[in-house]
Amino acid sequence: IEGVCEEKGHPLHNAEFCNVFQECFKGSFGAYSSLTNERLFSVKPVYIERWVYKYAAAYIETFDINRCQYSFDRYIGV
């Protein structure tokens, strides 16, 4: 996954993040979110590639978000 990363600041300054993180990962929220050096980042994906194996054949699935293109092609080796 390739993307553009943006720092959002300290986790405790983002109420939406705090609500979800505390609900789903209460222990981690308590242990890490109040640390001074913790930072919250968001990543906007621009390109995603993954390998898929079907019936012993390899395929490459790609999402090019900027170009609005999707492909699912069989991998042909050298």
Phi and psi restraints in degrees (range 20) as a CNS / XPLOR table:
assign (resid 1 and name C) (resid 2 and name N)
       (resid 2 and name CA) (resid 2 and name C) 1.0 -111.0 20.0 2
assign (resid 2 and name N) (resid 2 and name CA)
       (resid 2 and name C) (resid 3 and name N) 1.0 143.2 20.0 2
assign (resid 2 and name C) (resid 3 and name N)
       (resid 3 and name CA) (resid 3 and name C) 1.0 -164.6 20.0 2
assign (resid 3 and name N) (resid 3 and name CA)
       (resid 3 and name C) (resid 4 and name N) 1.0 179.3 20.0 2
assign (resid 3 and name C) (resid 4 and name N)
       (resid 4 and name CA) (resid 4 and name C) 1.0 -105.7 20.0 2
assign (resid 4 and name N) (resid 4 and name CA)
       (resid 4 and name C) (resid 5 and name N) 1.0 124.0 20.0 2
assign (resid 4 and name C) (resid 5 and name N)
       (resid 5 and name CA) (resid 5 and name C) 1.0 -102.0 20.0 2
assign (resid 5 and name N) (resid 5 and name CA)
       (resid 5 and name C) (resid 6 and name N) 1.0 138.0 20.0 2
assign (resid 5 and name C) (resid 6 and name N)
       (resid 6 and name CA) (resid 6 and name C) 1.0 -131.2 20.0 2
assign (resid 6 and name N) (resid 6 and name CA)
       (resid 6 and name C) (resid 7 and name N) 1.0 129.5 20.0 2
assign (resid 6 and name C) (resid 7 and name N)
       (resid 7 and name CA) (resid 7 and name C) 1.0 -77.1 20.0 2
assign (resid 7 and name N) (resid 7 and name CA)
       (resid 7 and name C) (resid 8 and name N) 1.0 131.9 20.0 2
assign (resid 7 and name C) (resid 8 and name N)
       (resid 8 and name CA) (resid 8 and name C) 1.0 -103.2 20.0 2
assign (resid 8 and name N) (resid 8 and name CA)
       (resid 8 and name C) (resid 9 and name N) 1.0 -3.6 20.0 2
assign (resid 8 and name C) (resid 9 and name N)
       (resid 9 and name CA) (resid 9 and name C) 1.0 103.7 20.0 2
assign (resid 9 and name N) (resid 9 and name CA)
       (resid 9 and name C) (resid 10 and name N) 1.0 -158.8 20.0 2
assign (resid 9 and name C) (resid 10 and name N)
       (resid 10 and name CA) (resid 10 and name C) 1.0 -76.1 20.0 2
assign (resid 10 and name N) (resid 10 and name CA)
       (resid 10 and name C) (resid 11 and name N) 1.0 139.0 20.0 2
assign (resid 10 and name C) (resid 11 and name N)
       (resid 11 and name CA) (resid 11 and name C) 1.0 -54.8 20.0 2
assign (resid 11 and name N) (resid 11 and name CA)
       (resid 11 and name C) (resid 12 and name N) 1.0 -38.1 20.0 2
assign (resid 11 and name C) (resid 12 and name N)
       (resid 12 and name CA) (resid 12 and name C) 1.0 -70.6 20.0 2
assign (resid 12 and name N) (resid 12 and name CA)
       (resid 12 and name C) (resid 13 and name N) 1.0 -10.2 20.0 2
assign (resid 12 and name C) (resid 13 and name N)
       (resid 13 and name CA) (resid 13 and name C) 1.0 -90.7 20.0 2
assign (resid 13 and name N) (resid 13 and name CA)
       (resid 13 and name C) (resid 14 and name N) 1.0 3.6 20.0 2
assign (resid 13 and name C) (resid 14 and name N)
       (resid 14 and name CA) (resid 14 and name C) 1.0 -121.7 20.0 2
assign (resid 14 and name N) (resid 14 and name CA)
       (resid 14 and name C) (resid 15 and name N) 1.0 98.9 20.0 2
assign (resid 14 and name C) (resid 15 and name N)
       (resid 15 and name CA) (resid 15 and name C) 1.0 -61.2 20.0 2
assign (resid 15 and name N) (resid 15 and name CA)
       (resid 15 and name C) (resid 16 and name N) 1.0 -41.4 20.0 2
assign (resid 15 and name C) (resid 16 and name N)
       (resid 16 and name CA) (resid 16 and name C) 1.0 -61.0 20.0 2
assign (resid 16 and name N) (resid 16 and name CA)
       (resid 16 and name C) (resid 17 and name N) 1.0 -47.2 20.0 2
assign (resid 16 and name C) (resid 17 and name N)
       (resid 17 and name CA) (resid 17 and name C) 1.0 -60.2 20.0 2
assign (resid 17 and name N) (resid 17 and name CA)
       (resid 17 and name C) (resid 18 and name N) 1.0 -47.3 20.0 2
assign (resid 17 and name C) (resid 18 and name N)
       (resid 18 and name CA) (resid 18 and name C) 1.0 -57.9 20.0 2
assign (resid 18 and name N) (resid 18 and name CA)
       (resid 18 and name C) (resid 19 and name N) 1.0 -45.1 20.0 2
assign (resid 18 and name C) (resid 19 and name N)
       (resid 19 and name CA) (resid 19 and name C) 1.0 -60.1 20.0 2
assign (resid 19 and name N) (resid 19 and name CA)
       (resid 19 and name C) (resid 20 and name N) 1.0 -48.0 20.0 2
assign (resid 19 and name C) (resid 20 and name N)
       (resid 20 and name CA) (resid 20 and name C) 1.0 -71.6 20.0 2
assign (resid 20 and name N) (resid 20 and name CA)
       (resid 20 and name C) (resid 21 and name N) 1.0 -45.9 20.0 2
assign (resid 20 and name C) (resid 21 and name N)
       (resid 21 and name CA) (resid 21 and name C) 1.0 -63.8 20.0 2
assign (resid 21 and name N) (resid 21 and name CA)
       (resid 21 and name C) (resid 22 and name N) 1.0 -42.3 20.0 2
assign (resid 21 and name C) (resid 22 and name N)
       (resid 22 and name CA) (resid 22 and name C) 1.0 -66.5 20.0 2
assign (resid 22 and name N) (resid 22 and name CA)
       (resid 22 and name C) (resid 23 and name N) 1.0 -38.5 20.0 2
assign (resid 22 and name C) (resid 23 and name N)
       (resid 23 and name CA) (resid 23 and name C) 1.0 -67.3 20.0 2
assign (resid 23 and name N) (resid 23 and name CA)
       (resid 23 and name C) (resid 24 and name N) 1.0 -42.1 20.0 2
assign (resid 23 and name C) (resid 24 and name N)
       (resid 24 and name CA) (resid 24 and name C) 1.0 -88.9 20.0 2
assign (resid 24 and name N) (resid 24 and name CA)
       (resid 24 and name C) (resid 25 and name N) 1.0 -31.0 20.0 2
assign (resid 24 and name C) (resid 25 and name N)
       (resid 25 and name CA) (resid 25 and name C) 1.0 -136.6 20.0 2
assign (resid 25 and name N) (resid 25 and name CA)
       (resid 25 and name C) (resid 26 and name N) 1.0 62.7 20.0 2
assign (resid 25 and name C) (resid 26 and name N)
       (resid 26 and name CA) (resid 26 and name C) 1.0 -55.8 20.0 2
assign (resid 26 and name N) (resid 26 and name CA)
       (resid 26 and name C) (resid 27 and name N) 1.0 -43.6 20.0 2
assign (resid 26 and name C) (resid 27 and name N)
       (resid 27 and name CA) (resid 27 and name C) 1.0 -62.8 20.0 2
assign (resid 27 and name N) (resid 27 and name CA)
       (resid 27 and name C) (resid 28 and name N) 1.0 -45.8 20.0 2
assign (resid 27 and name C) (resid 28 and name N)
       (resid 28 and name CA) (resid 28 and name C) 1.0 -67.5 20.0 2
assign (resid 28 and name N) (resid 28 and name CA)
       (resid 28 and name C) (resid 29 and name N) 1.0 -38.4 20.0 2
assign (resid 28 and name C) (resid 29 and name N)
       (resid 29 and name CA) (resid 29 and name C) 1.0 -58.7 20.0 2
assign (resid 29 and name N) (resid 29 and name CA)
       (resid 29 and name C) (resid 30 and name N) 1.0 -47.8 20.0 2
assign (resid 29 and name C) (resid 30 and name N)
       (resid 30 and name CA) (resid 30 and name C) 1.0 -66.2 20.0 2
assign (resid 30 and name N) (resid 30 and name CA)
       (resid 30 and name C) (resid 31 and name N) 1.0 -35.0 20.0 2
assign (resid 30 and name C) (resid 31 and name N)
       (resid 31 and name CA) (resid 31 and name C) 1.0 -79.4 20.0 2
assign (resid 31 and name N) (resid 31 and name CA)
       (resid 31 and name C) (resid 32 and name N) 1.0 -32.6 20.0 2
assign (resid 31 and name C) (resid 32 and name N)
       (resid 32 and name CA) (resid 32 and name C) 1.0 -119.2 20.0 2
assign (resid 32 and name N) (resid 32 and name CA)
       (resid 32 and name C) (resid 33 and name N) 1.0 -32.2 20.0 2
assign (resid 32 and name C) (resid 33 and name N)
       (resid 33 and name CA) (resid 33 and name C) 1.0 -62.6 20.0 2
assign (resid 33 and name N) (resid 33 and name CA)
       (resid 33 and name C) (resid 34 and name N) 1.0 -27.7 20.0 2
assign (resid 33 and name C) (resid 34 and name N)
       (resid 34 and name CA) (resid 34 and name C) 1.0 -90.7 20.0 2
assign (resid 34 and name N) (resid 34 and name CA)
       (resid 34 and name C) (resid 35 and name N) 1.0 -2.1 20.0 2
assign (resid 34 and name C) (resid 35 and name N)
       (resid 35 and name CA) (resid 35 and name C) 1.0 -63.8 20.0 2
assign (resid 35 and name N) (resid 35 and name CA)
       (resid 35 and name C) (resid 36 and name N) 1.0 139.8 20.0 2
assign (resid 35 and name C) (resid 36 and name N)
       (resid 36 and name CA) (resid 36 and name C) 1.0 -59.0 20.0 2
assign (resid 36 and name N) (resid 36 and name CA)
       (resid 36 and name C) (resid 37 and name N) 1.0 -38.3 20.0 2
assign (resid 36 and name C) (resid 37 and name N)
       (resid 37 and name CA) (resid 37 and name C) 1.0 -90.4 20.0 2
assign (resid 37 and name N) (resid 37 and name CA)
       (resid 37 and name C) (resid 38 and name N) 1.0 3.9 20.0 2
assign (resid 37 and name C) (resid 38 and name N)
       (resid 38 and name CA) (resid 38 and name C) 1.0 -70.2 20.0 2
assign (resid 38 and name N) (resid 38 and name CA)
       (resid 38 and name C) (resid 39 and name N) 1.0 142.8 20.0 2
assign (resid 38 and name C) (resid 39 and name N)
       (resid 39 and name CA) (resid 39 and name C) 1.0 -135.5 20.0 2
assign (resid 39 and name N) (resid 39 and name CA)
       (resid 39 and name C) (resid 40 and name N) 1.0 149.5 20.0 2
assign (resid 39 and name C) (resid 40 and name N)
       (resid 40 and name CA) (resid 40 and name C) 1.0 -108.0 20.0 2
assign (resid 40 and name N) (resid 40 and name CA)
       (resid 40 and name C) (resid 41 and name N) 1.0 131.8 20.0 2
assign (resid 40 and name C) (resid 41 and name N)
       (resid 41 and name CA) (resid 41 and name C) 1.0 -124.9 20.0 2
assign (resid 41 and name N) (resid 41 and name CA)
       (resid 41 and name C) (resid 42 and name N) 1.0 148.5 20.0 2
assign (resid 41 and name C) (resid 42 and name N)
       (resid 42 and name CA) (resid 42 and name C) 1.0 -118.1 20.0 2
assign (resid 42 and name N) (resid 42 and name CA)
       (resid 42 and name C) (resid 43 and name N) 1.0 146.4 20.0 2
assign (resid 42 and name C) (resid 43 and name N)
       (resid 43 and name CA) (resid 43 and name C) 1.0 -124.6 20.0 2
assign (resid 43 and name N) (resid 43 and name CA)
       (resid 43 and name C) (resid 44 and name N) 1.0 124.0 20.0 2
assign (resid 43 and name C) (resid 44 and name N)
       (resid 44 and name CA) (resid 44 and name C) 1.0 -98.6 20.0 2
assign (resid 44 and name N) (resid 44 and name CA)
       (resid 44 and name C) (resid 45 and name N) 1.0 111.6 20.0 2
assign (resid 44 and name C) (resid 45 and name N)
       (resid 45 and name CA) (resid 45 and name C) 1.0 -68.2 20.0 2
assign (resid 45 and name N) (resid 45 and name CA)
       (resid 45 and name C) (resid 46 and name N) 1.0 142.5 20.0 2
assign (resid 45 and name C) (resid 46 and name N)
       (resid 46 and name CA) (resid 46 and name C) 1.0 -120.4 20.0 2
assign (resid 46 and name N) (resid 46 and name CA)
       (resid 46 and name C) (resid 47 and name N) 1.0 -22.4 20.0 2
assign (resid 46 and name C) (resid 47 and name N)
       (resid 47 and name CA) (resid 47 and name C) 1.0 -153.0 20.0 2
assign (resid 47 and name N) (resid 47 and name CA)
       (resid 47 and name C) (resid 48 and name N) 1.0 130.0 20.0 2
assign (resid 47 and name C) (resid 48 and name N)
       (resid 48 and name CA) (resid 48 and name C) 1.0 -129.3 20.0 2
assign (resid 48 and name N) (resid 48 and name CA)
       (resid 48 and name C) (resid 49 and name N) 1.0 132.3 20.0 2
assign (resid 48 and name C) (resid 49 and name N)
       (resid 49 and name CA) (resid 49 and name C) 1.0 -133.5 20.0 2
assign (resid 49 and name N) (resid 49 and name CA)
       (resid 49 and name C) (resid 50 and name N) 1.0 136.2 20.0 2
assign (resid 49 and name C) (resid 50 and name N)
       (resid 50 and name CA) (resid 50 and name C) 1.0 -144.3 20.0 2
assign (resid 50 and name N) (resid 50 and name CA)
       (resid 50 and name C) (resid 51 and name N) 1.0 152.0 20.0 2
assign (resid 50 and name C) (resid 51 and name N)
       (resid 51 and name CA) (resid 51 and name C) 1.0 -94.9 20.0 2
assign (resid 51 and name N) (resid 51 and name CA)
       (resid 51 and name C) (resid 52 and name N) 1.0 135.1 20.0 2
assign (resid 51 and name C) (resid 52 and name N)
       (resid 52 and name CA) (resid 52 and name C) 1.0 -125.3 20.0 2
assign (resid 52 and name N) (resid 52 and name CA)
       (resid 52 and name C) (resid 53 and name N) 1.0 136.5 20.0 2
assign (resid 52 and name C) (resid 53 and name N)
       (resid 53 and name CA) (resid 53 and name C) 1.0 -116.3 20.0 2
assign (resid 53 and name N) (resid 53 and name CA)
       (resid 53 and name C) (resid 54 and name N) 1.0 120.5 20.0 2
assign (resid 53 and name C) (resid 54 and name N)
       (resid 54 and name CA) (resid 54 and name C) 1.0 -128.6 20.0 2
assign (resid 54 and name N) (resid 54 and name CA)
       (resid 54 and name C) (resid 55 and name N) 1.0 125.2 20.0 2
assign (resid 54 and name C) (resid 55 and name N)
       (resid 55 and name CA) (resid 55 and name C) 1.0 50.8 20.0 2
assign (resid 55 and name N) (resid 55 and name CA)
       (resid 55 and name C) (resid 56 and name N) 1.0 45.8 20.0 2
assign (resid 55 and name C) (resid 56 and name N)
       (resid 56 and name CA) (resid 56 and name C) 1.0 66.7 20.0 2
assign (resid 56 and name N) (resid 56 and name CA)
       (resid 56 and name C) (resid 57 and name N) 1.0 14.1 20.0 2
assign (resid 56 and name C) (resid 57 and name N)
       (resid 57 and name CA) (resid 57 and name C) 1.0 -112.0 20.0 2
assign (resid 57 and name N) (resid 57 and name CA)
       (resid 57 and name C) (resid 58 and name N) 1.0 144.9 20.0 2
assign (resid 57 and name C) (resid 58 and name N)
       (resid 58 and name CA) (resid 58 and name C) 1.0 -98.2 20.0 2
assign (resid 58 and name N) (resid 58 and name CA)
       (resid 58 and name C) (resid 59 and name N) 1.0 138.7 20.0 2
assign (resid 58 and name C) (resid 59 and name N)
       (resid 59 and name CA) (resid 59 and name C) 1.0 -130.4 20.0 2
assign (resid 59 and name N) (resid 59 and name CA)
       (resid 59 and name C) (resid 60 and name N) 1.0 152.2 20.0 2
assign (resid 59 and name C) (resid 60 and name N)
       (resid 60 and name CA) (resid 60 and name C) 1.0 -115.3 20.0 2
assign (resid 60 and name N) (resid 60 and name CA)
       (resid 60 and name C) (resid 61 and name N) 1.0 120.9 20.0 2
assign (resid 60 and name C) (resid 61 and name N)
       (resid 61 and name CA) (resid 61 and name C) 1.0 -104.8 20.0 2
assign (resid 61 and name N) (resid 61 and name CA)
       (resid 61 and name C) (resid 62 and name N) 1.0 128.1 20.0 2
assign (resid 61 and name C) (resid 62 and name N)
       (resid 62 and name CA) (resid 62 and name C) 1.0 -130.0 20.0 2
assign (resid 62 and name N) (resid 62 and name CA)
       (resid 62 and name C) (resid 63 and name N) 1.0 144.1 20.0 2
assign (resid 62 and name C) (resid 63 and name N)
       (resid 63 and name CA) (resid 63 and name C) 1.0 -124.0 20.0 2
assign (resid 63 and name N) (resid 63 and name CA)
       (resid 63 and name C) (resid 64 and name N) 1.0 114.1 20.0 2
assign (resid 63 and name C) (resid 64 and name N)
       (resid 64 and name CA) (resid 64 and name C) 1.0 -103.8 20.0 2
assign (resid 64 and name N) (resid 64 and name CA)
       (resid 64 and name C) (resid 65 and name N) 1.0 96.9 20.0 2
assign (resid 64 and name C) (resid 65 and name N)
       (resid 65 and name CA) (resid 65 and name C) 1.0 -65.3 20.0 2
assign (resid 65 and name N) (resid 65 and name CA)
       (resid 65 and name C) (resid 66 and name N) 1.0 -42.3 20.0 2
assign (resid 65 and name C) (resid 66 and name N)
       (resid 66 and name CA) (resid 66 and name C) 1.0 -62.9 20.0 2
assign (resid 66 and name N) (resid 66 and name CA)
       (resid 66 and name C) (resid 67 and name N) 1.0 -35.6 20.0 2
assign (resid 66 and name C) (resid 67 and name N)
       (resid 67 and name CA) (resid 67 and name C) 1.0 -95.4 20.0 2
assign (resid 67 and name N) (resid 67 and name CA)
       (resid 67 and name C) (resid 68 and name N) 1.0 -1.0 20.0 2
assign (resid 67 and name C) (resid 68 and name N)
       (resid 68 and name CA) (resid 68 and name C) 1.0 54.1 20.0 2
assign (resid 68 and name N) (resid 68 and name CA)
       (resid 68 and name C) (resid 69 and name N) 1.0 46.4 20.0 2
assign (resid 68 and name C) (resid 69 and name N)
       (resid 69 and name CA) (resid 69 and name C) 1.0 -122.0 20.0 2
assign (resid 69 and name N) (resid 69 and name CA)
       (resid 69 and name C) (resid 70 and name N) 1.0 141.4 20.0 2
assign (resid 69 and name C) (resid 70 and name N)
       (resid 70 and name CA) (resid 70 and name C) 1.0 -129.3 20.0 2
assign (resid 70 and name N) (resid 70 and name CA)
       (resid 70 and name C) (resid 71 and name N) 1.0 140.8 20.0 2
assign (resid 70 and name C) (resid 71 and name N)
       (resid 71 and name CA) (resid 71 and name C) 1.0 -143.9 20.0 2
assign (resid 71 and name N) (resid 71 and name CA)
       (resid 71 and name C) (resid 72 and name N) 1.0 152.2 20.0 2
assign (resid 71 and name C) (resid 72 and name N)
       (resid 72 and name CA) (resid 72 and name C) 1.0 -141.8 20.0 2
assign (resid 72 and name N) (resid 72 and name CA)
       (resid 72 and name C) (resid 73 and name N) 1.0 96.4 20.0 2
assign (resid 72 and name C) (resid 73 and name N)
       (resid 73 and name CA) (resid 73 and name C) 1.0 -119.4 20.0 2
assign (resid 73 and name N) (resid 73 and name CA)
       (resid 73 and name C) (resid 74 and name N) 1.0 142.7 20.0 2
assign (resid 73 and name C) (resid 74 and name N)
       (resid 74 and name CA) (resid 74 and name C) 1.0 -69.5 20.0 2
assign (resid 74 and name N) (resid 74 and name CA)
       (resid 74 and name C) (resid 75 and name N) 1.0 136.7 20.0 2
assign (resid 74 and name C) (resid 75 and name N)
       (resid 75 and name CA) (resid 75 and name C) 1.0 -81.5 20.0 2
assign (resid 75 and name N) (resid 75 and name CA)
       (resid 75 and name C) (resid 76 and name N) 1.0 124.8 20.0 2
assign (resid 75 and name C) (resid 76 and name N)
       (resid 76 and name CA) (resid 76 and name C) 1.0 -112.5 20.0 2
assign (resid 76 and name N) (resid 76 and name CA)
       (resid 76 and name C) (resid 77 and name N) 1.0 110.9 20.0 2
assign (resid 76 and name C) (resid 77 and name N)
       (resid 77 and name CA) (resid 77 and name C) 1.0 -69.9 20.0 2
assign (resid 77 and name N) (resid 77 and name CA)
       (resid 77 and name C) (resid 78 and name N) 1.0 179.8 20.0 2
